């Protein structure tokens, strides 16, 4: 099954969907998981495939995952997408 199967329901005449974009701002490269374009808006979709229990730490811009009795810290995907 396609990882973005839900997007398959969108009308191809109204929506343009780009996966795995690697773009440049002339200084550096950056990555977008999925870019959804319409005539009225552009939406960046940041996709995570995580499991376990997650704790959002907005003051530190990170998420903490607890899985198999182990804690791991991840960068906040909201900050990542805003950047």
PyMOL commands that set and color helices and strands:
alter all, ss='L'
color gray80, all
select helices_A, chain A and resi 5-9+77-82
alter helices_A, ss='H'
color red, helices_A
select strands_A, chain A and resi 16-24+29-37+42-45+53-57+62-67+70-75
alter strands_A, ss='S'
color yellow, strands_A
deselect
rebuild
show_as cartoon
